[in-house]
Amino acid sequence: GMRTSCASEVINNMGGNNEEIVAVSGFSGGIGLSGNACGALAAAIWKNTKKWMEANPEQSAYNNPAAQKTYRGFYEMSKGELICHKICGKKFSTPEAHAEFISKGGCKDLIETLASIKV
């Protein structure tokens, strides 16, 4: 089956299709397992912006309210921390290590919070 990742879990929980779930998998572990910016946040912003753009085709997506609302919800949950390895307390050397962390409940609250933000 599909390997579990934080970004893919967020999109799945948001009702994303398989193509979207696969598309965001590289965001995981702080964008490509780099431990940097939160990939689950990136995935949620991407999905909510996409949804907003479909509803507002005439408007610029720059500074769209869907992205801002997603970021604010995350920011409150993470207490302002955006860096994956600081949120998780670790870096992942392989996709398998990241998948194991997520499948054991790693970042569960963050994933659920991101997926539940209504835009």
Biopython code that builds the backbone (N, CA, C, O; Angstrom):
import numpy as np
from Bio.PDB.StructureBuilder import StructureBuilder

atoms = [
    (1, "GLY", "N", (0.826, -1.211, 0.000)),
    (1, "GLY", "CA", (0.000, 0.000, 0.000)),
    (1, "GLY", "C", (0.852, 1.249, 0.000)),
    (1, "GLY", "O", (2.078, 1.179, -0.080)),
    (2, "MET", "N", (0.199, 2.382, 0.090)),
    (2, "MET", "CA", (0.909, 3.656, 0.093)),
    (2, "MET", "C", (1.635, 3.859, 1.413)),
    (2, "MET", "O", (1.106, 3.567, 2.486)),
    (3, "ARG", "N", (2.850, 4.363, 1.310)),
    (3, "ARG", "CA", (3.628, 4.651, 2.518)),
    (3, "ARG", "C", (2.995, 5.835, 3.249)),
    (3, "ARG", "O", (2.590, 6.821, 2.632)),
    (4, "THR", "N", (2.920, 5.718, 4.547)),
    (4, "THR", "CA", (2.338, 6.778, 5.366)),
    (4, "THR", "C", (3.304, 7.956, 5.469)),
    (4, "THR", "O", (4.507, 7.766, 5.647)),
    (5, "SER", "N", (2.775, 9.161, 5.356)),
    (5, "SER", "CA", (3.565, 10.363, 5.607)),
    (5, "SER", "C", (2.642, 11.417, 6.199)),
    (5, "SER", "O", (1.425, 11.357, 6.024)),
    (6, "CYS", "N", (3.219, 12.373, 6.893)),
    (6, "CYS", "CA", (2.407, 13.413, 7.535)),
    (6, "CYS", "C", (1.589, 14.186, 6.510)),
    (6, "CYS", "O", (0.392, 14.400, 6.700)),
    (7, "ALA", "N", (2.233, 14.607, 5.422)),
    (7, "ALA", "CA", (1.554, 15.403, 4.402)),
    (7, "ALA", "C", (0.423, 14.617, 3.747)),
    (7, "ALA", "O", (-0.669, 15.144, 3.537)),
    (8, "SER", "N", (0.691, 13.353, 3.425)),
    (8, "SER", "CA", (-0.328, 12.510, 2.794)),
    (8, "SER", "C", (-1.490, 12.243, 3.740)),
    (8, "SER", "O", (-2.643, 12.190, 3.311)),
    (9, "GLU", "N", (-1.193, 12.075, 5.026)),
    (9, "GLU", "CA", (-2.251, 11.872, 6.023)),
    (9, "GLU", "C", (-3.160, 13.094, 6.111)),
    (9, "GLU", "O", (-4.380, 12.959, 6.201)),
    (10, "VAL", "N", (-2.569, 14.277, 6.085)),
    (10, "VAL", "CA", (-3.363, 15.509, 6.126)),
    (10, "VAL", "C", (-4.315, 15.549, 4.932)),
    (10, "VAL", "O", (-5.512, 15.790, 5.093)),
    (11, "ILE", "N", (-3.780, 15.312, 3.736)),
    (11, "ILE", "CA", (-4.602, 15.381, 2.519)),
    (11, "ILE", "C", (-5.677, 14.300, 2.528)),
    (11, "ILE", "O", (-6.818, 14.554, 2.141)),
    (12, "ASN", "N", (-5.324, 13.109, 2.964)),
    (12, "ASN", "CA", (-6.307, 12.031, 3.081)),
    (12, "ASN", "C", (-7.438, 12.439, 4.032)),
    (12, "ASN", "O", (-8.615, 12.251, 3.725)),
    (13, "ASN", "N", (-7.068, 12.997, 5.188)),
    (13, "ASN", "CA", (-8.063, 13.419, 6.181)),
    (13, "ASN", "C", (-8.913, 14.593, 5.703)),
    (13, "ASN", "O", (-10.011, 14.818, 6.212)),
    (14, "MET", "N", (-8.401, 15.344, 4.721)),
    (14, "MET", "CA", (-9.145, 16.467, 4.146)),
    (14, "MET", "C", (-10.040, 16.006, 2.994)),
    (14, "MET", "O", (-10.725, 16.818, 2.371)),
    (15, "GLY", "N", (-10.032, 14.711, 2.719)),
    (15, "GLY", "CA", (-10.857, 14.178, 1.632)),
    (15, "GLY", "C", (-10.192, 14.234, 0.272)),
    (15, "GLY", "O", (-10.865, 14.173, -0.757)),
    (16, "GLY", "N", (-8.864, 14.350, 0.263)),
    (16, "GLY", "CA", (-8.140, 14.408, -1.005)),
    (16, "GLY", "C", (-8.190, 13.095, -1.762)),
    (16, "GLY", "O", (-8.397, 12.032, -1.177)),
    (17, "ASN", "N", (-7.998, 13.181, -3.076)),
    (17, "ASN", "CA", (-7.969, 11.967, -3.897)),
    (17, "ASN", "C", (-6.555, 11.381, -3.925)),
    (17, "ASN", "O", (-5.610, 11.998, -3.434)),
    (18, "ASN", "N", (-6.422, 10.193, -4.501)),
    (18, "ASN", "CA", (-5.121, 9.501, -4.506)),
    (18, "ASN", "C", (-4.031, 10.321, -5.172)),
    (18, "ASN", "O", (-2.892, 10.332, -4.705)),
    (19, "GLU", "N", (-4.363, 11.008, -6.255)),
    (19, "GLU", "CA", (-3.381, 11.835, -6.959)),
    (19, "GLU", "C", (-2.850, 12.932, -6.038)),
    (19, "GLU", "O", (-1.647, 13.192, -6.010)),
    (20, "GLU", "N", (-3.735, 13.571, -5.292)),
    (20, "GLU", "CA", (-3.327, 14.631, -4.359)),
    (20, "GLU", "C", (-2.500, 14.061, -3.211)),
    (20, "GLU", "O", (-1.517, 14.665, -2.782)),
    (21, "ILE", "N", (-2.910, 12.890, -2.716)),
    (21, "ILE", "CA", (-2.201, 12.236, -1.608)),
    (21, "ILE", "C", (-0.762, 11.910, -2.010)),
    (21, "ILE", "O", (0.166, 12.107, -1.225)),
    (22, "VAL", "N", (-0.581, 11.414, -3.226)),
    (22, "VAL", "CA", (0.758, 11.090, -3.735)),
    (22, "VAL", "C", (1.543, 12.373, -4.020)),
    (22, "VAL", "O", (2.743, 12.443, -3.752)),
    (23, "ALA", "N", (0.866, 13.384, -4.560)),
    (23, "ALA", "CA", (1.529, 14.634, -4.954)),
    (23, "ALA", "C", (2.239, 15.324, -3.793)),
    (23, "ALA", "O", (3.290, 15.936, -3.982)),
    (24, "VAL", "N", (1.668, 15.228, -2.594)),
    (24, "VAL", "CA", (2.249, 15.942, -1.445)),
    (24, "VAL", "C", (3.233, 15.109, -0.636)),
    (24, "VAL", "O", (3.838, 15.622, 0.306)),
    (25, "SER", "N", (3.407, 13.838, -0.982)),
    (25, "SER", "CA", (4.234, 12.956, -0.141)),
    (25, "SER", "C", (5.663, 13.470, 0.024)),
    (25, "SER", "O", (6.282, 13.238, 1.063)),
    (26, "GLY", "N", (6.190, 14.154, -0.970)),
    (26, "GLY", "CA", (7.548, 14.702, -0.888)),
    (26, "GLY", "C", (7.705, 15.855, 0.089)),
    (26, "GLY", "O", (8.824, 16.237, 0.429)),
    (27, "PHE", "N", (6.577, 16.414, 0.544)),
    (27, "PHE", "CA", (6.631, 17.499, 1.539)),
    (27, "PHE", "C", (7.033, 16.982, 2.917)),
    (27, "PHE", "O", (7.444, 17.762, 3.777)),
    (28, "SER", "N", (6.918, 15.690, 3.128)),
    (28, "SER", "CA", (6.992, 15.113, 4.475)),
    (28, "SER", "C", (8.364, 15.195, 5.116)),
    (28, "SER", "O", (9.391, 15.276, 4.442)),
    (29, "GLY", "N", (8.349, 15.170, 6.446)),
    (29, "GLY", "CA", (9.593, 15.215, 7.209)),
    (29, "GLY", "C", (10.306, 16.538, 7.066)),
    (29, "GLY", "O", (11.534, 16.593, 7.115)),
    (30, "GLY", "N", (9.541, 17.613, 6.889)),
    (30, "GLY", "CA", (10.134, 18.942, 6.763)),
    (30, "GLY", "C", (10.605, 19.226, 5.355)),
    (30, "GLY", "O", (11.700, 19.756, 5.168)),
    (31, "ILE", "N", (9.807, 18.887, 4.364)),
    (31, "ILE", "CA", (10.096, 19.024, 2.931)),
    (31, "ILE", "C", (11.258, 18.100, 2.549)),
    (31, "ILE", "O", (12.425, 18.412, 2.785)),
    (32, "GLY", "N", (10.914, 16.977, 1.963)),
    (32, "GLY", "CA", (11.928, 16.018, 1.510)),
    (32, "GLY", "C", (12.787, 15.451, 2.617)),
    (32, "GLY", "O", (13.968, 15.174, 2.407)),
    (33, "LEU", "N", (12.208, 15.273, 3.805)),
    (33, "LEU", "CA", (12.916, 14.732, 4.984)),
    (33, "LEU", "C", (14.091, 15.597, 5.430)),
    (33, "LEU", "O", (14.991, 15.114, 6.118)),
    (34, "SER", "N", (14.087, 16.880, 5.041)),
    (34, "SER", "CA", (15.204, 17.764, 5.414)),
    (34, "SER", "C", (15.114, 18.224, 6.866)),
    (34, "SER", "O", (16.091, 18.730, 7.418)),
    (35, "GLY", "N", (13.944, 18.051, 7.488)),
    (35, "GLY", "CA", (13.763, 18.513, 8.861)),
    (35, "GLY", "C", (13.466, 19.994, 8.964)),
    (35, "GLY", "O", (13.428, 20.546, 10.064)),
    (36, "ASN", "N", (13.255, 20.645, 7.827)),
    (36, "ASN", "CA", (13.009, 22.087, 7.818)),
    (36, "ASN", "C", (11.513, 22.404, 7.926)),
    (36, "ASN", "O", (10.837, 21.848, 8.791)),
    (37, "ALA", "N", (10.988, 23.272, 7.079)),
    (37, "ALA", "CA", (9.593, 23.721, 7.208)),
    (37, "ALA", "C", (8.609, 22.554, 7.200)),
    (37, "ALA", "O", (8.761, 21.606, 6.429)),
    (38, "CYS", "N", (7.604, 22.633, 8.061)),
    (38, "CYS", "CA", (6.623, 21.559, 8.227)),
    (38, "CYS", "C", (5.908, 21.234, 6.914)),
    (38, "CYS", "O", (5.232, 22.084, 6.336)),
    (39, "GLY", "N", (6.068, 19.996, 6.457)),
    (39, "GLY", "CA", (5.439, 19.550, 5.217)),
    (39, "GLY", "C", (3.952, 19.323, 5.343)),
    (39, "GLY", "O", (3.222, 19.454, 4.360)),
    (40, "ALA", "N", (3.486, 18.986, 6.532)),
    (40, "ALA", "CA", (2.045, 18.816, 6.747)),
    (40, "ALA", "C", (1.341, 20.163, 6.586)),
    (40, "ALA", "O", (0.258, 20.241, 6.007)),
    (41, "LEU", "N", (1.966, 21.219, 7.101)),
    (41, "LEU", "CA", (1.432, 22.572, 6.925)),
    (41, "LEU", "C", (1.420, 22.947, 5.447)),
    (41, "LEU", "O", (0.424, 23.468, 4.945)),
    (42, "ALA", "N", (2.521, 22.684, 4.751)),
    (42, "ALA", "CA", (2.604, 22.991, 3.321)),
    (42, "ALA", "C", (1.491, 22.286, 2.552)),
    (42, "ALA", "O", (0.860, 22.882, 1.679)),
    (43, "ALA", "N", (1.252, 21.018, 2.878)),
    (43, "ALA", "CA", (0.213, 20.237, 2.200)),
    (43, "ALA", "C", (-1.171, 20.821, 2.457)),
    (43, "ALA", "O", (-1.978, 20.934, 1.534)),
    (44, "ALA", "N", (-1.451, 21.192, 3.705)),
    (44, "ALA", "CA", (-2.761, 21.751, 4.046)),
    (44, "ALA", "C", (-2.985, 23.098, 3.365)),
    (44, "ALA", "O", (-4.081, 23.374, 2.878)),
    (45, "ILE", "N", (-1.950, 23.934, 3.330)),
    (45, "ILE", "CA", (-2.063, 25.227, 2.643)),
    (45, "ILE", "C", (-2.309, 25.004, 1.152)),
    (45, "ILE", "O", (-3.148, 25.678, 0.556)),
    (46, "TRP", "N", (-1.579, 24.059, 0.544)),
    (46, "TRP", "CA", (-1.748, 23.747, -0.875)),
    (46, "TRP", "C", (-3.181, 23.317, -1.164)),
    (46, "TRP", "O", (-3.812, 23.826, -2.091)),
    (47, "LYS", "N", (-3.690, 22.386, -0.375)),
    (47, "LYS", "CA", (-5.040, 21.848, -0.594)),
    (47, "LYS", "C", (-6.110, 22.919, -0.371)),
    (47, "LYS", "O", (-7.036, 23.045, -1.172)),
    (48, "ASN", "N", (-5.990, 23.680, 0.698)),
    (48, "ASN", "CA", (-6.985, 24.719, 0.977)),
    (48, "ASN", "C", (-6.925, 25.853, -0.035)),
    (48, "ASN", "O", (-7.957, 26.429, -0.379)),
    (49, "THR", "N", (-5.724, 26.183, -0.518)),
    (49, "THR", "CA", (-5.580, 27.210, -1.550)),
    (49, "THR", "C", (-6.192, 26.725, -2.862)),
    (49, "THR", "O", (-6.877, 27.481, -3.550)),
    (50, "LYS", "N", (-5.943, 25.465, -3.203)),
    (50, "LYS", "CA", (-6.511, 24.865, -4.415)),
    (50, "LYS", "C", (-8.038, 24.941, -4.370)),
    (50, "LYS", "O", (-8.684, 25.330, -5.343)),
    (51, "LYS", "N", (-8.601, 24.561, -3.221)),
    (51, "LYS", "CA", (-10.058, 24.601, -3.019)),
    (51, "LYS", "C", (-10.572, 26.039, -3.150)),
    (51, "LYS", "O", (-11.591, 26.288, -3.795)),
    (52, "TRP", "N", (-9.854, 26.980, -2.530)),
    (52, "TRP", "CA", (-10.249, 28.389, -2.580)),
    (52, "TRP", "C", (-10.189, 28.926, -4.010)),
    (52, "TRP", "O", (-11.075, 29.671, -4.429)),
    (53, "MET", "N", (-9.153, 28.553, -4.755)),
    (53, "MET", "CA", (-8.996, 29.019, -6.138)),
    (53, "MET", "C", (-10.126, 28.508, -7.031)),
    (53, "MET", "O", (-10.592, 29.220, -7.920)),
    (54, "GLU", "N", (-10.565, 27.269, -6.788)),
    (54, "GLU", "CA", (-11.671, 26.710, -7.570)),
    (54, "GLU", "C", (-12.955, 27.505, -7.319)),
    (54, "GLU", "O", (-13.767, 27.682, -8.227)),
    (55, "ALA", "N", (-13.135, 27.983, -6.082)),
    (55, "ALA", "CA", (-14.324, 28.765, -5.726)),
    (55, "ALA", "C", (-14.198, 30.241, -6.117)),
    (55, "ALA", "O", (-15.204, 30.940, -6.243)),
    (56, "ASN", "N", (-12.969, 30.709, -6.306)),
    (56, "ASN", "CA", (-12.704, 32.128, -6.614)),
    (56, "ASN", "C", (-11.776, 32.260, -7.818)),
    (56, "ASN", "O", (-10.677, 32.801, -7.693)),
    (57, "PRO", "N", (-12.205, 31.769, -8.987)),
    (57, "PRO", "CA", (-11.295, 31.707, -10.144)),
    (57, "PRO", "C", (-10.812, 33.063, -10.650)),
    (57, "PRO", "O", (-9.782, 33.140, -11.319)),
    (58, "GLU", "N", (-11.540, 34.129, -10.340)),
    (58, "GLU", "CA", (-11.171, 35.458, -10.845)),
    (58, "GLU", "C", (-10.162, 36.172, -9.951)),
    (58, "GLU", "O", (-9.625, 37.213, -10.331)),
    (59, "GLN", "N", (-9.900, 35.622, -8.768)),
    (59, "GLN", "CA", (-9.052, 36.322, -7.808)),
    (59, "GLN", "C", (-7.647, 35.734, -7.747)),
    (59, "GLN", "O", (-7.433, 34.561, -8.055)),
    (60, "SER", "N", (-6.700, 36.569, -7.345)),
    (60, "SER", "CA", (-5.331, 36.105, -7.142)),
    (60, "SER", "C", (-5.269, 35.251, -5.883)),
    (60, "SER", "O", (-5.877, 35.578, -4.864)),
    (61, "ALA", "N", (-4.526, 34.154, -5.968)),
    (61, "ALA", "CA", (-4.378, 33.275, -4.799)),
    (61, "ALA", "C", (-3.379, 33.831, -3.792)),
    (61, "ALA", "O", (-3.274, 33.330, -2.672)),
    (62, "TYR", "N", (-2.653, 34.860, -4.189)),
    (62, "TYR", "CA", (-1.677, 35.461, -3.283)),
    (62, "TYR", "C", (-2.407, 36.040, -2.078)),
    (62, "TYR", "O", (-3.379, 36.778, -2.243)),
    (63, "ASN", "N", (-1.958, 35.721, -0.880)),
    (63, "ASN", "CA", (-2.598, 36.212, 0.354)),
    (63, "ASN", "C", (-4.049, 35.770, 0.498)),
    (63, "ASN", "O", (-4.852, 36.473, 1.111)),
    (64, "ASN", "N", (-4.394, 34.601, -0.068)),
    (64, "ASN", "CA", (-5.787, 34.163, 0.023)),
    (64, "ASN", "C", (-6.161, 33.812, 1.464)),
    (64, "ASN", "O", (-5.320, 33.328, 2.221)),
    (65, "PRO", "N", (-7.417, 34.054, 1.844)),
    (65, "PRO", "CA", (-7.833, 33.826, 3.230)),
    (65, "PRO", "C", (-7.760, 32.363, 3.662)),
    (65, "PRO", "O", (-7.581, 32.084, 4.847)),
    (66, "ALA", "N", (-7.892, 31.433, 2.734)),
    (66, "ALA", "CA", (-7.818, 30.004, 3.073)),
    (66, "ALA", "C", (-6.428, 29.651, 3.604)),
    (66, "ALA", "O", (-6.301, 28.944, 4.604)),
    (67, "ALA", "N", (-5.392, 30.145, 2.931)),
    (67, "ALA", "CA", (-4.015, 29.886, 3.364)),
    (67, "ALA", "C", (-3.749, 30.550, 4.711)),
    (67, "ALA", "O", (-3.131, 29.952, 5.592)),
    (68, "GLN", "N", (-4.217, 31.783, 4.868)),
    (68, "GLN", "CA", (-4.000, 32.511, 6.122)),
    (68, "GLN", "C", (-4.670, 31.800, 7.294)),
    (68, "GLN", "O", (-4.086, 31.684, 8.371)),
    (69, "LYS", "N", (-5.897, 31.325, 7.081)),
    (69, "LYS", "CA", (-6.629, 30.630, 8.145)),
    (69, "LYS", "C", (-5.932, 29.313, 8.506)),
    (69, "LYS", "O", (-5.852, 28.948, 9.679)),
    (70, "THR", "N", (-5.436, 28.612, 7.501)),
    (70, "THR", "CA", (-4.715, 27.355, 7.721)),
    (70, "THR", "C", (-3.467, 27.611, 8.556)),
    (70, "THR", "O", (-3.201, 26.910, 9.532)),
    (71, "TYR", "N", (-2.706, 28.629, 8.157)),
    (71, "TYR", "CA", (-1.476, 28.971, 8.871)),
    (71, "TYR", "C", (-1.768, 29.369, 10.318)),
    (71, "TYR", "O", (-1.064, 28.940, 11.233)),
    (72, "ARG", "N", (-2.804, 30.187, 10.529)),
    (72, "ARG", "CA", (-3.142, 30.622, 11.896)),
    (72, "ARG", "C", (-3.500, 29.440, 12.793)),
    (72, "ARG", "O", (-3.071, 29.384, 13.946)),
    (73, "GLY", "N", (-4.276, 28.503, 12.276)),
    (73, "GLY", "CA", (-4.656, 27.318, 13.048)),
    (73, "GLY", "C", (-3.446, 26.486, 13.436)),
    (73, "GLY", "O", (-3.348, 25.986, 14.556)),
    (74, "PHE", "N", (-2.522, 26.347, 12.482)),
    (74, "PHE", "CA", (-1.281, 25.610, 12.729)),
    (74, "PHE", "C", (-0.428, 26.330, 13.766)),
    (74, "PHE", "O", (0.077, 25.717, 14.706)),
    (75, "TYR", "N", (-0.276, 27.641, 13.583)),
    (75, "TYR", "CA", (0.580, 28.460, 14.440)),
    (75, "TYR", "C", (0.153, 28.355, 15.899)),
    (75, "TYR", "O", (0.994, 28.260, 16.793)),
    (76, "GLU", "N", (-1.162, 28.374, 16.139)),
    (76, "GLU", "CA", (-1.678, 28.227, 17.507)),
    (76, "GLU", "C", (-1.345, 26.846, 18.061)),
    (76, "GLU", "O", (-0.943, 26.709, 19.216)),
    (77, "MET", "N", (-1.516, 25.832, 17.230)),
    (77, "MET", "CA", (-1.268, 24.449, 17.646)),
    (77, "MET", "C", (0.218, 24.222, 17.955)),
    (77, "MET", "O", (0.561, 23.580, 18.948)),
    (78, "SER", "N", (1.097, 24.755, 17.093)),
    (78, "SER", "CA", (2.541, 24.508, 17.223)),
    (78, "SER", "C", (3.240, 25.547, 18.097)),
    (78, "SER", "O", (4.458, 25.498, 18.271)),
    (79, "LYS", "N", (2.470, 26.484, 18.646)),
    (79, "LYS", "CA", (3.018, 27.580, 19.456)),
    (79, "LYS", "C", (4.076, 28.364, 18.685)),
    (79, "LYS", "O", (5.078, 28.802, 19.250)),
    (80, "GLY", "N", (3.837, 28.530, 17.400)),
    (80, "GLY", "CA", (4.706, 29.348, 16.569)),
    (80, "GLY", "C", (5.879, 28.627, 15.943)),
    (80, "GLY", "O", (6.647, 29.236, 15.198)),
    (81, "GLU", "N", (6.040, 27.341, 16.226)),
    (81, "GLU", "CA", (7.173, 26.587, 15.667)),
    (81, "GLU", "C", (6.809, 26.057, 14.276)),
    (81, "GLU", "O", (5.759, 25.439, 14.095)),
    (82, "LEU", "N", (7.681, 26.305, 13.303)),
    (82, "LEU", "CA", (7.454, 25.854, 11.926)),
    (82, "LEU", "C", (8.415, 24.755, 11.498)),
    (82, "LEU", "O", (8.205, 24.117, 10.467)),
    (83, "ILE", "N", (9.463, 24.527, 12.276)),
    (83, "ILE", "CA", (10.534, 23.627, 11.852)),
    (83, "ILE", "C", (10.228, 22.190, 12.273)),
    (83, "ILE", "O", (10.043, 21.899, 13.455)),
    (84, "CYS", "N", (10.179, 21.311, 11.295)),
    (84, "CYS", "CA", (9.802, 19.910, 11.499)),
    (84, "CYS", "C", (10.581, 19.247, 12.631)),
    (84, "CYS", "O", (9.979, 18.691, 13.549)),
    (85, "HIS", "N", (11.896, 19.297, 12.577)),
    (85, "HIS", "CA", (12.682, 18.539, 13.567)),
    (85, "HIS", "C", (12.509, 19.083, 14.980)),
    (85, "HIS", "O", (12.710, 18.354, 15.952)),
    (86, "LYS", "N", (12.138, 20.362, 15.105)),
    (86, "LYS", "CA", (11.861, 20.922, 16.436)),
    (86, "LYS", "C", (10.477, 20.479, 16.915)),
    (86, "LYS", "O", (10.286, 20.216, 18.103)),
    (87, "ILE", "N", (9.523, 20.396, 16.004)),
    (87, "ILE", "CA", (8.178, 19.935, 16.353)),
    (87, "ILE", "C", (8.218, 18.449, 16.728)),
    (87, "ILE", "O", (7.633, 18.039, 17.731)),
    (88, "CYS", "N", (8.908, 17.655, 15.922)),
    (88, "CYS", "CA", (8.972, 16.192, 16.131)),
    (88, "CYS", "C", (9.977, 15.792, 17.197)),
    (88, "CYS", "O", (9.834, 14.750, 17.837)),
    (89, "GLY", "N", (10.993, 16.621, 17.384)),
    (89, "GLY", "CA", (12.080, 16.257, 18.279)),
    (89, "GLY", "C", (13.082, 15.317, 17.646)),
    (89, "GLY", "O", (13.905, 14.722, 18.341)),
    (90, "LYS", "N", (13.017, 15.177, 16.311)),
    (90, "LYS", "CA", (13.960, 14.281, 15.618)),
    (90, "LYS", "C", (13.957, 14.565, 14.124)),
    (90, "LYS", "O", (13.051, 15.209, 13.595)),
    (91, "LYS", "N", (15.000, 14.064, 13.456)),
    (91, "LYS", "CA", (15.072, 14.098, 11.991)),
    (91, "LYS", "C", (14.944, 12.670, 11.484)),
    (91, "LYS", "O", (15.247, 11.719, 12.205)),
    (92, "PHE", "N", (14.499, 12.524, 10.256)),
    (92, "PHE", "CA", (14.274, 11.202, 9.667)),
    (92, "PHE", "C", (15.266, 10.969, 8.537)),
    (92, "PHE", "O", (15.372, 11.775, 7.612)),
    (93, "SER", "N", (15.998, 9.845, 8.623)),
    (93, "SER", "CA", (17.016, 9.571, 7.605)),
    (93, "SER", "C", (16.423, 8.871, 6.384)),
    (93, "SER", "O", (17.007, 8.919, 5.302)),
    (94, "THR", "N", (15.280, 8.228, 6.545)),
    (94, "THR", "CA", (14.661, 7.507, 5.420)),
    (94, "THR", "C", (13.146, 7.725, 5.434)),
    (94, "THR", "O", (12.573, 8.039, 6.477)),
    (95, "PRO", "N", (12.495, 7.558, 4.273)),
    (95, "PRO", "CA", (11.028, 7.622, 4.242)),
    (95, "PRO", "C", (10.393, 6.594, 5.177)),
    (95, "PRO", "O", (9.340, 6.845, 5.763)),
    (96, "GLU", "N", (11.035, 5.443, 5.310)),
    (96, "GLU", "CA", (10.517, 4.387, 6.193)),
    (96, "GLU", "C", (10.513, 4.827, 7.654)),
    (96, "GLU", "O", (9.561, 4.555, 8.386)),
    (97, "ALA", "N", (11.578, 5.507, 8.077)),
    (97, "ALA", "CA", (11.662, 5.994, 9.461)),
    (97, "ALA", "C", (10.560, 7.018, 9.731)),
    (97, "ALA", "O", (9.942, 7.016, 10.796)),
    (98, "HIS", "N", (10.326, 7.884, 8.760)),
    (98, "HIS", "CA", (9.246, 8.872, 8.892)),
    (98, "HIS", "C", (7.885, 8.171, 8.943)),
    (98, "HIS", "O", (7.045, 8.500, 9.781)),
    (99, "ALA", "N", (7.671, 7.210, 8.047)),
    (99, "ALA", "CA", (6.403, 6.470, 7.994)),
    (99, "ALA", "C", (6.124, 5.764, 9.316)),
    (99, "ALA", "O", (4.989, 5.740, 9.791)),
    (100, "GLU", "N", (7.169, 5.191, 9.904)),
    (100, "GLU", "CA", (7.017, 4.494, 11.186)),
    (100, "GLU", "C", (6.605, 5.478, 12.288)),
    (100, "GLU", "O", (5.720, 5.182, 13.092)),
    (101, "PHE", "N", (7.246, 6.638, 12.318)),
    (101, "PHE", "CA", (6.920, 7.681, 13.299)),
    (101, "PHE", "C", (5.450, 8.092, 13.181)),
    (101, "PHE", "O", (4.742, 8.182, 14.185)),
    (102, "ILE", "N", (4.999, 8.339, 11.955)),
    (102, "ILE", "CA", (3.615, 8.765, 11.721)),
    (102, "ILE", "C", (2.635, 7.645, 12.065)),
    (102, "ILE", "O", (1.602, 7.889, 12.687)),
    (103, "SER", "N", (2.961, 6.420, 11.659)),
    (103, "SER", "CA", (2.046, 5.297, 11.908)),
    (103, "SER", "C", (1.912, 4.974, 13.394)),
    (103, "SER", "O", (0.933, 4.360, 13.818)),
    (104, "LYS", "N", (2.910, 5.396, 14.185)),
    (104, "LYS", "CA", (2.843, 5.194, 15.645)),
    (104, "LYS", "C", (2.232, 6.401, 16.364)),
    (104, "LYS", "O", (2.310, 6.502, 17.588)),
    (105, "GLY", "N", (1.629, 7.304, 15.608)),
    (105, "GLY", "CA", (0.934, 8.447, 16.213)),
    (105, "GLY", "C", (1.732, 9.732, 16.279)),
    (105, "GLY", "O", (1.282, 10.703, 16.887)),
    (106, "GLY", "N", (2.914, 9.761, 15.664)),
    (106, "GLY", "CA", (3.714, 10.981, 15.638)),
    (106, "GLY", "C", (2.970, 12.100, 14.923)),
    (106, "GLY", "O", (2.407, 11.889, 13.849)),
    (107, "CYS", "N", (2.969, 13.279, 15.514)),
    (107, "CYS", "CA", (2.318, 14.478, 14.957)),
    (107, "CYS", "C", (0.811, 14.308, 14.739)),
    (107, "CYS", "O", (0.210, 15.038, 13.951)),
    (108, "LYS", "N", (0.215, 13.356, 15.427)),
    (108, "LYS", "CA", (-1.217, 13.058, 15.246)),
    (108, "LYS", "C", (-2.096, 14.289, 15.485)),
    (108, "LYS", "O", (-2.978, 14.585, 14.679)),
    (109, "ASP", "N", (-1.860, 15.004, 16.586)),
    (109, "ASP", "CA", (-2.688, 16.173, 16.910)),
    (109, "ASP", "C", (-2.545, 17.266, 15.852)),
    (109, "ASP", "O", (-3.522, 17.910, 15.471)),
    (110, "LEU", "N", (-1.322, 17.460, 15.390)),
    (110, "LEU", "CA", (-1.049, 18.467, 14.371)),
    (110, "LEU", "C", (-1.755, 18.108, 13.063)),
    (110, "LEU", "O", (-2.371, 18.968, 12.432)),
    (111, "ILE", "N", (-1.666, 16.844, 12.658)),
    (111, "ILE", "CA", (-2.305, 16.358, 11.428)),
    (111, "ILE", "C", (-3.821, 16.541, 11.520)),
    (111, "ILE", "O", (-4.453, 17.018, 10.577)),
    (112, "GLU", "N", (-4.396, 16.160, 12.657)),
    (112, "GLU", "CA", (-5.845, 16.286, 12.838)),
    (112, "GLU", "C", (-6.283, 17.747, 12.854)),
    (112, "GLU", "O", (-7.318, 18.094, 12.286)),
    (113, "THR", "N", (-5.494, 18.604, 13.506)),
    (113, "THR", "CA", (-5.813, 20.034, 13.542)),
    (113, "THR", "C", (-5.792, 20.623, 12.138)),
    (113, "THR", "O", (-6.725, 21.324, 11.746)),
    (114, "LEU", "N", (-4.738, 20.345, 11.380)),
    (114, "LEU", "CA", (-4.636, 20.874, 10.019)),
    (114, "LEU", "C", (-5.793, 20.403, 9.149)),
    (114, "LEU", "O", (-6.366, 21.185, 8.391)),
    (115, "ALA", "N", (-6.131, 19.129, 9.259)),
    (115, "ALA", "CA", (-7.192, 18.563, 8.420)),
    (115, "ALA", "C", (-8.571, 19.102, 8.785)),
    (115, "ALA", "O", (-9.487, 19.087, 7.963)),
    (116, "SER", "N", (-8.717, 19.579, 10.021)),
    (116, "SER", "CA", (-10.041, 20.017, 10.490)),
    (116, "SER", "C", (-10.320, 21.498, 10.246)),
    (116, "SER", "O", (-11.439, 21.958, 10.470)),
    (117, "ILE", "N", (-9.317, 22.250, 9.789)),
    (117, "ILE", "CA", (-9.505, 23.687, 9.555)),
    (117, "ILE", "C", (-10.444, 23.870, 8.365)),
    (117, "ILE", "O", (-10.159, 23.410, 7.259)),
    (118, "LYS", "N", (-11.554, 24.539, 8.603)),
    (118, "LYS", "CA", (-12.551, 24.752, 7.549)),
    (118, "LYS", "C", (-12.311, 26.099, 6.876)),
    (118, "LYS", "O", (-12.212, 27.131, 7.541)),
    (119, "VAL", "N", (-12.220, 26.075, 5.564)),
    (119, "VAL", "CA", (-12.016, 27.321, 4.810)),
    (119, "VAL", "C", (-13.184, 27.574, 3.865)),
    (119, "VAL", "O", (-13.191, 28.574, 3.147)),
]
sb = StructureBuilder()
sb.init_structure("model")
sb.init_model(0)
sb.init_chain("A")
sb.init_seg("    ")
for serial, (resi, resn, name, xyz) in enumerate(atoms, 1):
    if name == "N":
        sb.init_residue(resn, " ", resi, " ")
    sb.init_atom(name, np.array(xyz, "f"), 0.0, 1.0, " ", f" {name:<3s}", serial, name[0])
structure = sb.get_structure()
